[in-house]
């Protein structure tokens, strides 16, 4: 039994390590063929991500929102569904945080606002899935676009900053999350993300609700035969996922200097929901694994600037190399997910 448990831990780690090596090698080949030095590029990447205390702070702050959105996808995957609606939920979580903090000037209420918005935006897809049989991929993709344009209207209209056309109203100083390191972008938001991951782990593996979610995801018919209501499991999966993504949006505007607002075009909150899918796959849809994969993704983001400055690699090529590494690392997790779907 102990040997099996050890094997279940070591095997995914080795697969992920091999995938990272393959991704790095392929990225190096692409850099070399394009006329850039792979050694200089990767040295700059590592230097920017973990070469200093400030680099670490940027890595961890970049990891914060995608850890939370990664948890959203992981919970759904464990329940046997494919929820890709975290992107839209992040938007409304951020907007709710700005509204609540400007109304009450309190950080706790700002986080609660993000959570409420996350739950409310996650519920339509859950109800459509449970009561009308609408596939969650279709509904969440459509809801993401509805969320994007609705949020964009609010950002450019009712919530626009009269003193700065480049962003929304700011989160008041009294409602901002405290920084963990002065002069950096690392705030209490990172601790919130870690606590959320630990709580998610506890729910999934140490509560009756978590057992129902995982049993429903493993085999819906068998779970139903055992007295578990799969519809209830699906709704709870979306609700918990909505909480995580809502927090991602809220903590991003409340704990990420210097703007403490949503920028014009929502550039500073765009893409976190989709990045979370990759984070979850790399972390094998396990909350603890997601912490480490989120930090890995954060390091890629934090080191990108140094690849441009120190190694002279243009941003487009940096994105290509990052994409290659991410795809290579995500393949084992994606394969596991495909096998589960086929087994069901």
C-alpha positions in Angstrom: 0.0 0.0 0.0 2.8 2.4 0.9 4.7 1.5 -2.2 1.6 2.3 -4.3 1.1 5.6 -2.7 4.8 6.5 -3.2 4.5 5.4 -6.8 1.5 7.6 -7.3 3.5 10.6 -6.1 6.8 9.9 -7.8 5.4 8.9 -11.2 3.6 12.3 -11.9 6.7 14.2 -10.7 9.0 12.3 -13.0 6.6 12.7 -16.0 6.4 16.5 -15.3 10.2 16.8 -14.9 10.7 14.9 -18.2 8.1 17.1 -19.9 9.8 20.3 -18.6 13.2 19.1 -20.0 11.6 18.3 -23.4 9.9 21.7 -23.5 13.1 23.5 -22.6 15.1 21.6 -25.2 12.5 22.3 -27.9 12.4 25.9 -26.9 16.2 26.0 -27.1 16.1 24.6 -30.7 13.6 27.3 -31.7 15.7 30.0 -30.2 18.9 28.7 -31.9 17.2 28.4 -35.3 15.8 32.0 -34.9 19.3 33.3 -34.3 19.3 33.8 -30.5 21.4 32.2 -27.8 19.4 29.6 -25.8 22.0 29.7 -23.0 21.8 33.5 -22.6 18.0 33.4 -22.9 17.5 30.8 -20.2 20.0 32.3 -17.9 18.1 35.6 -18.2 14.9 33.8 -17.6 16.2 32.2 -14.4 17.8 35.4 -13.3 14.6 37.4 -13.7 12.5 34.8 -12.0 14.5 33.5 -9.0 17.8 35.3 -9.2 17.0 37.9 -6.5 14.5 38.5 -3.7 12.7 40.9 -6.0 12.6 38.3 -8.7 11.1 35.8 -6.3 8.5 38.4 -5.3 7.5 39.0 -8.9 7.3 35.2 -9.5 5.0 34.7 -6.5 2.8 37.7 -7.3 2.5 36.5 -10.9 1.5 33.0 -9.5 -1.2 34.3 -7.2 -4.2 34.7 -9.6 -3.4 31.6 -11.7 -3.2 29.4 -8.6 -6.8 30.5 -7.8 -8.1 30.0 -11.4 -6.2 26.7 -11.5 -8.2 25.5 -8.5 -11.4 26.4 -10.4 -10.5 24.1 -13.3 -9.2 21.4 -11.0 -12.3 21.2 -8.9 -14.4 20.8 -12.0 -12.0 18.2 -13.5 -12.3 16.2 -10.3 -16.1 16.3 -10.7 -15.9 15.1 -14.3 -16.7 18.4 -16.0 -14.7 20.9 -18.1 -15.4 24.3 -16.6 -13.5 26.9 -18.6 -15.5 29.8 -17.3 -13.0 31.1 -14.8 -12.0 33.9 -17.2 -15.3 35.7 -17.0 -15.6 35.1 -13.3 -12.3 36.8 -12.7 -13.6 39.9 -14.5 -16.7 40.2 -12.2 -14.6 39.3 -9.1 -12.4 42.3 -9.9 -15.3 44.6 -10.6 -17.1 43.6 -7.5 -14.0 44.2 -5.4 -13.7 47.8 -6.8 -17.4 48.5 -6.1 -17.4 47.0 -2.6 -14.1 48.7 -1.5 -15.3 52.1 -2.8 -18.5 51.7 -1.0 -17.2 50.3 2.3 -13.4 51.0 2.2 -12.9 47.6 3.9 -10.6 44.8 2.5 -12.7 42.0 3.9 -15.8 43.2 2.3 -13.9 43.7 -0.9 -12.9 40.0 -0.9 -16.5 39.0 0.1 -17.8 41.0 -2.9 -15.4 39.1 -5.2 -16.6 35.8 -3.8 -20.3 36.7 -4.2 -19.8 37.9 -7.7 -17.9 34.7 -8.5 -20.6 32.5 -7.2 -23.4 34.4 -9.0 -21.6 34.3 -12.3 -20.7 30.6 -12.0 -24.3 29.5 -11.3 -25.8 30.0 -14.7 -23.5 27.5 -16.3 -24.1 25.0 -13.5 -27.9 25.3 -13.7 -27.8 25.0 -17.5 -25.7 21.9 -17.2 -27.9 20.3 -14.5 -31.4 21.2 -15.6 -31.1 21.7 -19.4 -28.2 19.4 -20.3 -26.2 22.2 -21.9 -22.5 21.2 -22.2 -20.4 23.3 -19.8 -17.8 24.0 -22.5 -20.4 25.7 -24.7 -22.1 27.6 -21.9 -18.9 28.8 -20.3 -17.3 30.0 -23.6 -20.4 32.0 -24.3 -20.6 33.3 -20.8 -16.9 34.4 -21.0 -17.7 36.6 -23.9 -20.8 38.0 -22.3 -18.7 38.7 -19.2 -15.9 40.3 -21.2 -18.1 42.9 -23.0 -20.2 43.6 -19.9 -17.1 44.1 -17.8 -15.6 46.3 -20.6 -18.6 48.5 -20.6 -18.4 48.9 -16.8 -14.7 49.6 -17.0 -15.0 52.3 -19.7 -18.3 53.7 -18.4 -19.7 53.7 -14.8 -16.5 52.7 -13.1 -14.1 54.9 -15.2 -11.7 57.0 -13.2 -12.5 60.7 -13.9 -8.9 61.6 -13.0 -7.2 58.9 -15.1 -8.7 57.7 -18.4 -6.4 54.7 -18.4 -8.1 52.8 -15.5 -11.1 52.4 -13.3 -11.7 53.9 -9.9 -8.9 52.8 -7.6 -9.3 50.6 -4.6 -9.1 52.9 -1.6 -5.8 52.8 0.4 -7.6 51.5 3.5 -9.0 48.5 1.5 -5.7 47.4 -0.2 -4.1 44.2 0.8 -0.8 44.8 2.7 2.5 44.1 0.8 4.7 41.3 2.0 7.8 43.0 0.7 8.1 46.8 0.4 8.7 48.0 -3.1 7.4 44.8 -4.7 4.1 43.6 -6.1 3.9 40.7 -3.6 1.0 41.1 -1.2 -1.2 39.2 1.2 -3.0 37.9 -1.9 -0.4 35.2 -2.3 -1.1 33.9 1.2 -4.8 33.9 0.4 -4.1 31.8 -2.7 -2.1 29.3 -0.7 -4.7 29.0 2.0 -7.4 28.6 -0.7 -5.4 25.7 -2.2 -5.0 24.0 1.2 -8.7 24.4 2.0 -9.6 23.0 -1.4 -7.4 20.0 -0.7 -9.1 19.5 2.6 -12.5 19.7 1.1 -11.7 17.3 -1.8 -10.0 14.6 0.3 -11.3 15.0 3.9 -15.0 15.8 3.7 -18.1 14.1 2.6 -18.7 16.8 -0.1 -15.3 16.2 -1.5 -15.8 12.5 -1.7 -19.1 13.1 -3.5 -17.4 15.4 -6.0 -14.6 12.9 -6.7 -16.9 9.9 -6.9 -19.2 11.7 -9.3 -16.2 12.6 -11.4 -14.8 9.1 -11.4 -18.0 7.4 -12.4 -21.3 9.2 -12.4 -23.5 6.1 -12.6 -21.7 4.3 -9.9 -21.8 7.3 -7.6 -25.6 7.7 -8.2 -26.0 4.0 -7.4 -24.2 4.6 -4.2 -26.6 7.3 -3.1 -24.7 10.4 -4.4 -26.5 13.1 -6.3 -24.3 14.0 -9.4 -26.4 17.1 -10.0 -25.6 18.4 -6.5 -22.0 17.6 -7.0 -21.9 19.6 -10.3 -23.5 22.6 -8.7 -21.1 22.6 -5.8 -18.2 22.2 -8.2 -19.2 25.4 -10.0 -19.9 27.3 -6.7 -16.5 26.5 -5.2 -14.8 27.2 -8.5 -16.7 30.5 -8.7 -15.4 31.4 -5.2 -11.8 30.8 -6.3 -12.0 32.7 -9.6 -13.9 35.6 -7.9 -11.1 35.8 -5.3 -8.5 35.8 -8.2 -10.1 38.9 -9.6 -10.6 40.6 -6.3 -7.1 40.0 -5.0 -5.5 41.1 -8.3 -7.0 44.6 -8.0 -6.8 44.8 -4.2 -3.2 43.5 -3.8 -1.3 44.3 -7.1 0.4 47.7 -7.2 0.8 50.2 -8.6 -2.6 50.8 -10.1 -5.0 49.0 -7.7 -7.6 49.2 -10.4 -8.6 47.6 -13.7 -6.6 49.1 -16.6 -8.2 50.3 -19.8 -9.1 47.3 -21.9 -8.7 45.1 -18.8 -5.2 44.1 -19.8 -4.1 43.5 -16.2 -6.8 40.9 -15.5 -7.2 39.4 -19.0 -6.1 35.7 -19.5 -5.8 34.5 -16.0 -8.8 32.1 -16.3 -7.3 30.5 -19.4 -3.8 30.3 -17.8 -5.4 28.6 -14.9 -6.3 25.6 -17.1 -2.6 25.0 -17.9 -1.7 25.5 -14.3 -4.2 22.9 -13.3 -3.1 20.4 -15.9 0.5 20.7 -15.0 -0.4 20.3 -11.3 -2.4 17.2 -12.2 -5.6 18.8 -11.0 -4.4 18.5 -7.4 -4.6 21.6 -5.2 -1.0 21.1 -3.8 0.4 20.4 -7.2 -1.3 23.6 -8.5 0.7 25.7 -5.9 3.9 24.5 -7.5 2.8 24.6 -11.1 1.4 28.1 -10.4 4.8 29.2 -9.2 6.4 27.6 -12.3 4.1 29.6 -14.5 4.7 32.7 -12.4 8.5 32.2 -13.0 8.0 32.1 -16.7 6.0 35.3 -16.6 8.4 37.1 -14.3 11.5 36.0 -16.3 10.1 37.1 -19.6 11.2 40.7 -19.3 14.7 39.7 -18.5 14.8 37.5 -21.6 14.1 40.6 -23.6 16.5 43.0 -21.8 19.5 40.7 -21.1 19.3 38.3 -24.0 17.7 40.6 -26.6 15.0 38.1 -27.4 11.9 39.9 -28.7 8.6 39.5 -26.8 7.0 37.4 -29.6 9.8 34.9 -29.4 9.6 34.9 -25.6 5.9 34.0 -25.9 6.7 31.2 -28.4 9.2 29.7 -26.0 6.9 30.0 -23.1 4.1 28.4 -25.0 6.3 25.4 -26.1 7.4 24.8 -22.5 3.8 25.1 -21.2 2.3 22.8 -23.8 5.0 20.2 -23.2 4.5 20.3 -19.4 0.7 20.2 -19.7 0.6 17.1 -22.0 0.9 14.5 -19.1 -1.9 16.1 -17.2 -4.1 16.4 -20.3 -3.5 12.8 -21.0 -4.6 11.8 -17.5 -7.8 13.9 -18.0 -8.5 12.3 -21.4 -8.2 8.8 -19.8 -10.6 9.7 -17.1 -13.2 11.0 -19.6 -12.8 7.8 -21.7 -13.1 5.6 -18.6 -16.4 7.3 -17.6 
